[in-house]
Amino acid sequence: MQVLLLLVAVGLCWGQYTPNTVPGRTSLVHLFEWRWADIALECERYLAPNGFGGVQVSPPNENIVVTNPNRPWWERYQPVSYRICTRSGNEDEFRDMVTRCNNVGVRIYVDAVVNHMCSAAGGTGTHSTCGSYFNAGNRDFPAVPYSGWDFNDGKCQTASGDIENYGDIYQVRDCRLVSLLDLALEKDYVRSTVAAYMNHLIDIGVAGFRIDAAKHMWPGDIRAFLDKLNDLNTQWFSAGTKPFIYQEVIDLGGEPITGSEYFGNGRVTEFKYGAKLGTVIRKWNGEKMAYLKNWGEGWGFVPSDRALVFVDNHDNQRGHGAGGSSILTFWDARLYKMAVGFMLAHPYGVTRVMSSFRWPRYFVDGQDVNDWVGPPSNDDGSIKPVTINEDTTCGNDWVCEHRWRQIRNMVIFRNVVDGEPFSNWWDNGSNQVAFGRGNKGFIIFNNDDWSLNVTLQTGLPAGTYCDVISGQKEDGSCTAAEVRVAADGMASFLISNKDEDAFIAIHADAKL
Ligand code: AAO
């Protein structure tokens, strides 16, 4: 018992499992490919006032410039150095963003691409976002510096030098992921260099890291560089706080490498979550929302306190990575809002909301041939700013799902019900389901092809509540549907299957 308590205490101090958000804020948003200047503004004008906990930013370190195809989004996953210098902005702009976001209580999480450098076929020259010279063929990255000694070429046993079989754990860790030069993280020099890069970001004030391609690194090697990390900057975090760590490990089952191998380092991305939720909401494979009663560990997911979850991410929204065609995205807005609403209402995991840019999706034989298209940009390749329309949506082809009323209000819902138990589950045996979060919130979905008309126990105190999906409470009155909860907690719900949004959510702060 004492040992257990000690472990719990140590775990709390490590903090790599907790997102280090300010109290009462729970969700992260991935502002994919945004400029630092726009993120700083968004923290102040939108994320803080609406209770967002933090932002996952695109990789901030210098990357290769790819011109064939023309400036794909994925060039940012091919590092050339650890200088803070990308299409999103330079180090001054990055610092300004971190400071301004932290000052309004919104945290910044960096996507750390430390498994590899650019492709073996990356060529040589100064075609990098800051003009640093490199020679991929010679494994020479003087701006770090890394040289031939620092890569796994000698260790990988495949003929191509690339990962050829995900069933072989040695290939997956020691060979090149899609030809990306694989760093030798067993070397103390490489570990220290990676840690120095991350410490630079920690000192600037970031709250944690997404560890890209964690599956392709040995868990012990990740541990080794994490052990070298500083505590977070005490200008915004209490002394002794460790960075939040979530590792990108795609484990859909069926491969020898599992997410659980990485629990010692921090959380892991639970890819089953979005893949399964998409299947259920699409009603594929005979799935029904009624089956969501034991959502979470009951579906074979990692423990809730080790999971980082999302409906879609920057890869699987365009057919990269894993998850397949069941993944819901902004392209399927009606179902997407339901899925994100369910995720944000449900207590499982730390939740991340996706915020995308629109691209000219074009399918040929079921494959999106434009899956590479980069962020909205000008002719010179610079990323276009995120403009804000009068109706609060975004311009310049930024989708801004996080600004959709239904999604933004569910981010607030999750904050209001934080710590409350999953309660009062109801289902009709089909695709009409409802559940509460203690006496703080209640949500009900109709994903059947007929109307829902039911009276249920909400667990909420008596009163009139404003539905935060069809509208919200503004200046004490409700812009949308109202729900009357009786003295015994019961309330009646009517949801047509033809409604624009076939779900209703109410919570303590939406009481009139
Ligand atoms: C680009 C080009 C490549 C070129 C390369 C170098 O597309 O053709 O060779 O440059 O010139 C991103 C892009 C890549 C891009 C790369 C570098 O997505 O297209 O390559 O930047 O510019 C694996 C990894 C996972 C990775 C994912 C994309 O495990 O870590 O692939 N995600 C991260 C980032 C991602 C980034 C990188 C890593 C690299 O989020 O944006 O790449 O920094 C299986 C495995 C998965 C594996 C997938 C895809 O999944 O389990 O681990 O993900 O395959 O290869 C079923 C199975 C499921 C399986 C899936 C697909 O669903 O259940 O397990 O099928 O087969």
Residues whose N, C-alpha, C, O or C-beta is under 5 A from the ligand:
A	BS01	AAO	W74 E75 Y77 Q78 S119 V178 S179 A213 K215 E248 I250 L252 G253 D315 H320 G321 A322 G323
